[in-house]
Amino acid sequence: MSVHRGHLRAILRGRDFRLLYSTRVSGQFGDGLLQSALATFVLFSPERAPTAAAIAASFAILLLPYSVIGPFAGVLLDRWSRRQVLVRANILKGLLVIPVIAAFLAANDGPLLGLFVLLVLGVGRFILAGLSASLPHVVDERDLVTANAFTPTSGTIAAAIGGLLGVGIRALAGGGDGGGVVVLITAIVCYLAASAIAVRIGIHRLGPDGSRPRDTVAGVVRGLRDGARELRSQAPASHGIGLVMAHRFEFGALTVAALLFLRNTYTTDVDQALVLFGVVTGAAAVGAFVGAVATPRMVRWIGYRTWPSIIAAQSAVLGVPLVILAGAFTNLALLLAGAVSIGIAGQSVKVSADTLVQETIPDDYRGRVFALFDMTNNIGLVAGVTVVAFLAPASGIAPVLYFGVALVLLLVIGWYARSARTWKLPSL
């Protein structure tokens, strides 16, 4: 099965879609560079062993605090010009990388680095929520599922390529923290390029469509409450988000497993472990691409109840055992196969849930709902990371723990499939 070529040609004909798409790809390529530099500085440095606390803290700093403030940002996406958000937030993101560079130069991996990384990634998640909320303004409704497969997946692949190239750029720049600085400067260039592309979109082209009340704190709180109420009233959107959250729990858990395998079991060479981790990340990106290619046709064929359920279940019954065997037998091929399986499921359920939100949530609430969506993604990911970081041994080999993670996902899949029987969705 594949992305319907007619739908893909239709969305690519739109000038504003192409600009929005280019903004996403440029920014997420920069994110890949940034994350590569941070990984080499914190988790793949010979002087800084990745303890359970360090792993959990790294992911929590990057994701969890934004999960608290994210919904408030979503309210603003329903009040501010989303085009202006994309222009200004990308510039702000580039500026916030400068203190991160200063921390690298000072070899400071303490709380100050964590604070500025939090700010950079927080702005980045705000941008991604804005991109998702803007998409229905630049494609026809019938093409949304294809657009949701094509654009976020392209961004994920761009981030993976950025991460891999970041490793190469760092090596060419002499390695060490100095090489990481060169990677971060390259990331700033990408963020500024994303802003320059977004400025070519009409200022009101991306919405929001409704009235925009004054941005008081009370108004933000009311808007957040209204967005949550709207989401609760739309079972397809809320249950789709729940399934994504469960898969992110699995993804976070197995990401730490792979990190521990490569860093402490497969090799003692830090640089080699970093390269291998990049290869595994690339395999997950390949899986994400396959999921994005398959999902539009599959949901049109067998529906939003069956396809996400089947594809998420295969990551639990196939992907998790592959990762367990990869650790037990120190087998990279099995680990890559597991990464592909999990990547396919992750992108498939995300594309499906994105479209369910866009189809069922009115535009005036969509920014808030996507920010809530982002919050649940982050909470699921950090929960999975934390469970494995603190319960798995340094080798990463913990089969019973990983089977437990798979069981959690299977239980959520059962709940999702049962609830979907009563949905009434527009035809796609």
Buried (B, 14 or more C-beta within 10 A) or exposed (E): EEBBEEBBEBBEEBEBBBBBBBBBBBBBBBBBBBBBBBBBBBBBBEEBEBEBEBBBBBBBBBBBBBBEBBBBBBBBBBBBBBBBBBBBBBBBBBBBBEBBBBBBEEEEBEEBBBBBBBBBBBBBBBBBBBBBBBBBBBBEEEBBBBBBBBBBBBBBBBBBBBBBBBBBBBBEBEEBBEBBBBBBBBBBEBBBBBBBBBBBBEEEBBBBEEEEEEEEEEEBEEBBEBBBEBBEEBBBBBBBBBBBBBBBBBBBBBBBBBBBBBBBBBBEEBBEBBBBBBBBBBBBBBBBBBBBBBBBBBBBEEBBBBBBBBBBBBBBEBBBBBBBBBBEEBBBEBBBBBBBBBBBBBBBBBBBBBBBBBBBBEBBBBBBBBBBBBBBBBBBBBBBBBBBBEEBEEBBBBBEBBEBBBEBBBEBBEEBBEBBEEBEBEEB
